[in-house]
Amino acid sequence: MEEGVLEEEEARSVGVWAWLSLSSLLLGLLALLWLRFHSQQRNRQLLLLLPPGPSGLPWLGYLPWIDSRAPYETFAELSRRYGRIYSLKLGDMLAVFISDPQLVRQAFSRPVFSGRAPLYLTHGIMKGHGLICAEGESWREHRRFVMNVMKQLGMAGRRGASVMESRVMAGVLEFVHCQVTDGGVGGGVDLVPGLRHCIGNIINGVVFGRTYAADDPTWIWLQHLLDQGVKQVAVAGPINFLPVLRFLPSYRKIMSFILDGQAETHRHYQEIIDQRQLNLSANQGPDYTSVVEAYLLEMQRRQSAGIPPETFTTVQLHHVLADMFGAGTDTALTTIKWIVLYLILYPDVQERIHEEIERVVGQLDQGRIPCYATDARRMPWTEATICEVQRLKTILPLGVPHGTLQDCELAGYRIPKGAMVVPVWWAMNLDPTLWPEPLQFRPERFLEEEEEKWRVEKPEHFLPFQCGRRMCIGDDLGRTLIFLFTVTLLQHFRLSFPPQFTDYSATNFPQPDYGFTLVPHPYPVALHPR
Ligand code: HEM
């Protein structure tokens, strides 16, 4: 009996040993295969060539050949010469330019392309803080968090419209009423100050949970910083690739403007944060109505759960707020400036939109205001016109560049770690193989006719908010804002140039200004009440 048990145990332990040896053998084999695969991949990558492209000068690279007023034209021209992917040196940095939407999609969906290029302004000044300049775990956590907050604020509440849409509509109505009471009717007015104030305040509401009066000195100063900051950052462009330039007197002035502005802004943000903190403590509730409140609640939650405050810090909060304000205000404002310009240049398109407004929203005296969630899909001409302006006058003609986190391969070429990857939207959005007669303004290209009704059809290669892992997180807010401004403005006014203004025609345009975004040359607007 005992012998039987011993034999059985012996057999079992032999079985266990055999099983263990077999599994270690298998694991060893797998590890070997994995190592072999990766070294093959690595060797393969080392054998691959960089994308083709023009050579440049030592130390400067291709910088001397770039058109400083319109760099997007230089890079689009090179796309036509070298094809859908090319590379060149900017100072010390390798830059890879892509002008094929499929390839942009393919690259930007991969984690290895989700970094930001190591530019002096993003890495040297912003130090990778915030959202736009961040990489790695801090970026992932903050992106997830802010996207969730934007979703919550964008959801319809118990009383119908979402916090977001109500805020947008309040800003739009303030803007339109200012135009009526300021006497801009019939004569020429500059819409930009009013637009900047109202769009800025919409973003302020979402980001900071507060708005400013138009004559508030702090707000005037913040708007000046945004306006000038965008221009100065563009002028400081070469510093990104040749940081040593910052010691030259002309650049030193720009750098101190940027750095002093940043320090002052963060000081002001801290006052808002302290105020929000007091409000939260008084309300004692888990609800928030702005990004800043949501962030403070998250910091509290992490503290009570004993999570080390490594990424959700006050410094991060300052940068996230600045990123949201900057990214949201400038892009939406610039898009609306282009839309108004095209509506004036193409009165027949303006009239079609007005017909849609009358049919779907109704005349002004009927008193209804437009609603993005319900009206947009019933107003295809309006939607198509907005898309066509976004295509033809791409406000970010070189997108927002990414950076590579590791050596990798794309389209059969080697892309080294730390390269800047630039989508050349200026070339893609004007590519005749994607958009027939690309220089023509034709909203119909976004429309399909179905049972005598128009339907908006956006091709896959239309990507104004870019795509993939870093795609814009304010796209919904941006679309809502642009739609509601356009529709409400046209519900109130017919737009034209004042008779004496002849700087623009459909075929003759003054050169746009290029800073961070592509901005139309200023123009006055005559507002004719409907
Ligand atoms: C017409 C309006 C807008 C346009 C055309 C636009 C476009 C873009 C583009 C092209 C990017 C780069 C995406 C990438 O790197 O792949 C971006 C990123 C971003 N946008 Fe927008 N945007 C608009 C409105 C907004 C608004 C309203 C907000 C928020 C208030 C916002 C917040 C951001 C942020 C935080 C990022 C950085 C995302 C990241 O790096 O992960 N944007 N936007």
Residues whose N, C-alpha, C, O or C-beta is under 5 A from the ligand:
A	BS01	HEM	L131 I132 R143 D323 M324 A327 G328 T331 A332 T335 V400 P464 F465 Q466 C467 R470 M471 C472 I473 G474 D475 L477 G478
